[in-house]
């Protein structure tokens, strides 16, 4: 799916997850592992198109957080091994 994105979107995602991966690599110092980063970032990345109840929003946020965590933890394999050299 990543390769089907428009080039601008792919570049943006590579840079975003490059930064998140870099932060996660320093989690021993900053306490921001992939899980914590995902919880902070996920609500701002994807959301339901129409308002729903709090329970549905909570389930949706958890699913997005798991996806973001996966993308952070596997960013090198997904976006290329040179992701940390982007910045």
C-alpha positions as CSV (number, residue, x, y, z in Angstrom):
1,X,0.0,0.0,0.0
2,X,2.9,2.4,0.8
3,X,4.1,2.2,-2.8
4,X,0.6,3.1,-4.1
5,X,0.7,6.5,-2.4
6,X,1.4,9.7,-4.3
7,X,5.1,10.6,-4.1
8,X,4.5,13.6,-1.9
9,X,2.6,11.6,0.6
10,X,5.3,8.9,0.7
11,X,8.0,11.5,1.2
12,X,6.0,13.0,4.1
13,X,5.5,9.6,5.7
14,X,9.1,8.6,5.3
15,X,10.2,11.8,7.1
16,X,7.6,11.6,9.8
17,X,8.4,8.0,10.6
18,X,12.1,8.7,10.3
19,X,11.8,11.3,13.1
20,X,9.6,9.0,15.2
21,X,12.0,6.1,14.7
22,X,14.9,8.3,15.7
23,X,13.0,9.4,18.9
24,X,12.2,5.7,19.6
25,X,15.8,4.7,19.3
26,X,16.6,7.1,22.2
27,X,13.8,5.8,24.4
28,X,16.3,4.8,27.1
29,X,16.8,8.5,27.7
30,X,13.4,10.1,26.7
31,X,11.0,7.3,27.7
32,X,9.3,7.5,24.4
33,X,9.2,4.0,23.0
34,X,7.1,3.1,19.9
35,X,4.0,2.4,22.0
36,X,4.2,5.8,23.8
37,X,4.8,7.6,20.6
38,X,1.9,5.9,18.9
39,X,-0.4,6.9,21.7
40,X,0.6,10.5,21.3
41,X,0.5,10.6,17.5
42,X,-2.3,8.2,16.5
43,X,-5.3,10.5,17.4
44,X,-3.9,13.1,15.0
45,X,-3.1,10.8,12.1
46,X,-6.4,9.0,11.3
47,X,-9.9,9.4,12.7
48,X,-13.4,8.3,11.8
49,X,-15.1,10.3,9.1
50,X,-18.2,11.0,11.1
51,X,-18.8,11.6,14.8
52,X,-19.5,8.5,16.8
53,X,-19.8,7.6,20.5
54,X,-16.8,7.5,22.9
55,X,-16.6,3.7,22.8
56,X,-16.2,3.6,19.0
57,X,-13.7,6.4,19.0
58,X,-11.7,4.6,21.7
59,X,-11.6,1.4,19.6
60,X,-10.7,3.3,16.5
61,X,-7.8,5.2,18.3
62,X,-6.5,1.9,19.7
63,X,-6.4,0.4,16.2
64,X,-4.7,3.4,14.7
65,X,-2.2,3.4,17.6
66,X,-1.3,-0.2,16.9
67,X,-0.8,0.6,13.2
68,X,1.4,3.6,14.1
69,X,3.4,1.5,16.6
70,X,4.0,-1.1,13.9
71,X,5.1,1.5,11.4
72,X,7.6,3.0,13.9
73,X,9.0,-0.3,14.9
74,X,9.4,-1.5,11.3
75,X,10.1,1.8,9.6
76,X,13.4,0.7,8.2
77,X,11.8,-2.3,6.4
78,X,8.8,-0.3,5.3
79,X,10.3,3.0,4.2
80,X,13.9,1.8,3.5
81,X,17.0,1.3,5.6
82,X,18.2,4.8,5.0
83,X,15.3,6.3,6.9
84,X,17.5,7.6,9.7
85,X,19.7,9.5,7.3
86,X,16.8,11.6,6.0
87,X,17.5,14.3,8.6
